[in-house]
Amino acid sequence: NSTVDGQIELTTDYVPQQGTQHLLLDDSTSGGTKSLNELTLNVDLAMASNVEVRFWVREWNDEPDVLPLTFTGSFNGDGLAMSNDGMTWHRLVDFTTLTLNYQQFSIDLDAAVAAANISYTADFYLRFSQYDDYPAPSDGLLLDDFIVGDNLPDNFPPTGFDAGTDCDDLD
C-alpha cells in the first residue's frame, strides 16, 4: 500500500546487500506531500513456534518518523510492526536510527508475541512502513534478504547465498 506519490519497487540500483535486487520504499517525486509506504506480509503461523524474522535494511537520510508501540490501522512512521488481526499493530523495530549501510535484524517473534500478549494466527501480519517526501537517493528505505520461519539455522542465509530468500525471488 502506498499513499500520495509513494512507491515500493524491486530495483538493482543502490547496491543490494546480496544478489542483484533489493526492495526500495520511497517517494516518486521531490518535495511534495509526504507519502506512506506499507509492505504487508500475511503468513500462517497458527501452529508455529520458535519463529524468527530476519532481514537487512538501510536508509537514504530518511527523516525519523517513529511508529508508536501500538497503533490501529495505518500510521505515518518508519519501522516494522506485527498484527494477529490486521487492525491492531505492535511495533517490533523502529527504523529512525538507520544509516546508509545495511544493518541486519534478527527478531525472536515468539518473545515479541508474548510481550504484546497476542497469539499466532493463520492470518498473522508483518508490516514494513516508511514515511517521507523525496525519492532515493535523497530519502527512502531499502530491504533485502527477508525471511520468516521457525527453527532457522544460525547463519541463514549464509554469505553468498542468492536463492530462495532474497528479494530477487519476489519478481
C-alpha positions in Angstrom: 0.0 0.0 0.0 1.3 3.5 -0.9 -0.3 6.9 -0.5 0.1 10.1 -2.5 3.4 9.6 -4.5 4.8 6.6 -2.6 6.3 3.7 -4.3 7.5 0.2 -3.5 9.7 -1.4 -6.1 12.3 -4.1 -6.8 15.5 -2.4 -8.0 19.0 -3.2 -9.0 20.1 0.4 -8.1 22.0 1.4 -4.9 24.0 -1.9 -4.3 21.8 -4.7 -2.8 23.1 -6.5 0.3 23.2 -9.7 -1.7 22.1 -10.8 -5.1 21.1 -8.4 -7.8 17.9 -6.8 -6.4 16.5 -5.3 -3.2 13.3 -3.6 -2.3 13.0 0.2 -2.3 10.3 2.1 -0.4 10.4 5.8 -1.2 8.5 8.7 -2.8 8.3 9.1 -6.6 8.5 12.9 -6.6 10.7 15.5 -4.8 9.4 17.8 -2.0 5.8 17.2 -2.4 3.4 15.8 0.2 4.8 13.0 2.4 3.8 9.5 1.3 3.3 6.4 3.4 4.6 3.0 2.1 3.4 -0.2 3.7 4.7 -3.6 2.7 2.5 -6.1 4.5 3.2 -9.9 4.6 0.5 -12.3 5.6 1.8 -15.6 6.9 0.1 -18.6 8.5 1.7 -19.1 12.0 -1.3 -20.8 13.6 0.8 -23.9 14.6 4.2 -22.3 14.7 6.8 -22.0 17.4 10.4 -20.9 17.5 9.7 -18.2 14.9 12.2 -15.7 13.8 12.1 -12.7 11.4 15.4 -11.8 9.7 16.3 -9.1 7.2 18.8 -6.5 6.2 17.7 -2.8 6.0 19.3 0.6 5.3 18.0 4.1 4.6 18.8 7.2 2.5 18.8 10.0 5.0 15.1 9.4 5.7 13.8 11.8 8.4 12.8 9.9 11.5 9.1 9.2 11.9 8.5 7.0 14.9 5.9 4.2 14.9 4.1 4.1 18.2 4.4 0.9 20.3 0.8 0.1 19.4 -1.5 1.6 16.8 -4.7 0.8 14.8 -4.8 0.7 11.0 -2.0 2.6 9.4 0.4 5.1 10.9 2.8 7.5 9.3 6.1 6.1 10.6 9.2 4.1 9.9 9.6 0.6 11.2 8.4 -3.0 11.3 5.2 -4.0 13.1 3.2 -7.2 13.7 -0.5 -7.9 14.0 -2.6 -11.0 14.6 -5.8 -9.4 13.3 -4.7 -6.9 10.6 -6.0 -4.0 12.6 -4.1 -3.6 15.8 -0.3 -3.3 15.3 2.6 -3.8 17.7 5.9 -2.3 16.8 8.8 -4.7 16.5 11.6 -2.4 15.2 12.0 1.3 15.0 13.8 2.5 11.8 14.6 6.0 12.9 18.3 5.4 13.6 19.3 3.5 10.4 22.3 4.6 8.4 23.4 4.4 4.7 25.0 0.9 5.5 22.9 -2.2 5.6 22.1 -3.4 9.1 20.9 -7.0 9.9 18.0 -7.6 12.2 17.0 -10.9 13.8 13.8 -10.8 15.8 12.6 -13.6 18.2 8.9 -13.4 17.1 7.8 -15.8 19.9 9.1 -13.4 22.5 7.6 -10.3 20.8 4.2 -12.1 20.5 4.3 -13.0 24.2 5.3 -9.4 25.2 2.4 -8.0 23.2 0.0 -10.5 24.8 -1.2 -11.8 21.4 -1.0 -15.2 19.8 -0.1 -16.6 16.4 -3.0 -17.0 13.9 -3.5 -18.4 10.4 -3.6 -14.8 9.3 -0.6 -13.2 11.0 0.8 -10.0 9.6 4.2 -8.3 9.4 4.3 -4.7 8.0 7.3 -2.6 7.0 6.4 1.1 7.0 8.2 4.1 5.5 7.0 7.7 5.5 8.8 10.5 3.7 8.7 13.0 0.8 11.7 12.5 -1.5 12.9 9.7 -3.8 16.1 7.8 -3.4 18.9 8.6 -3.1 17.7 11.6 -1.1 15.3 9.5 1.1 13.9 6.0 1.2 14.3 2.6 2.8 16.0 -0.5 1.3 15.2 -4.1 2.3 17.0 -7.3 1.4 17.2 -11.0 2.4 13.9 -11.1 4.3 12.8 -14.4 5.8 10.2 -15.6 8.4 10.5 -19.1 9.7 10.6 -21.5 12.5 13.8 -23.2 13.7 16.0 -21.3 11.2 19.7 -22.3 11.1 22.1 -19.9 12.9 23.5 -18.4 9.7 20.7 -18.1 7.3 21.0 -17.0 4.6 24.7 -18.0 4.5 27.2 -15.5 3.0 27.0 -15.6 -0.8 23.6 -17.3 -0.8 21.4 -16.0 -3.6 18.4 -18.2 -4.0 15.2 -18.7 -2.1 15.3 -15.9 0.4 16.4 -12.8 -1.3 14.3 -10.0 -2.9 15.4 -11.4 -6.3 12.7 -14.0 -5.9 9.8 -11.5 -5.4 9.6 -10.7 -9.1 
